[in-house]
Amino acid sequence: MKTLRGLYAITDSQLLDGGRLLPYVEAALRGGAKLLQYRDKSEDAARRLRQAEALRELCLRHGAQLIINDDAELAARLGVGVHLGQSDGSLAVARALLGRQAILGATCHAQLELAEQARQEGASYIAFGRFFNSQTKPGAPAATPELLEQARARFRLPIVAIGGVTLDTAPELIARGASMVAVIHALFAAENAAEVERRARAFTALFNGV
């Protein structure tokens, strides 16, 4: 899992409505996104399955990995990875369900203790945040760049930084130890797919030579 490095794109059902989901995601993948997390909190199971299947095909085409947010059963059905928050079920159960090869991510907020627990339960990567003000999860930022340095010294797992990350703020997070930066609005809040691809390439370039 040390190959988990670069841009981690996360979808937003409101931001990508109106037919934007697939073209915008494909643009992000063309721009170099390595992981794509499908995040949809709706109760429309049929739509979620249909969209996740389409995203899986896009990821396969572009050599990226699909991660399902908070739904290990859907991830198992599609043969892809899952990302779990602290209230979204057991990492150990998800690992047993998905198998040893699946990517399993864990939200650790700003706590190294949660990261240690995630490591013990079989996480493939540990995600810290929020680092900056975030439209997806508003509230005061809790994580600091220093936390990334502490995590890098303590864990051998890839480290994801999330929460209000932009092209201006990402370089410091990468320099401090982030293996990946997870981005929603700074990537997908764009007027067209071409702009999404341009932004994705700019984020990807931040990892070159680091």
Buried (B, 14 or more C-beta within 10 A) or exposed (E): EEEBBBBBBBBBBEBBEEEBBBBBBBBBBBBBBBBBBBBBEEEEEEEBBEBBEBBBEBBEEBEBBBBBBBBBEBBBEBEBBBBBBEEBBEBBEBBEBBEEEBBBBBBBBBBBEBBBBBBEBBBBBBBBBBBBEBEBEEEEBBBEBEBBEBBBEEBEBBBBBBBBBBBEBBBEBBEBBBBBBBBBBBBBBBEEBEBBBEBBBBBBEBBEEE
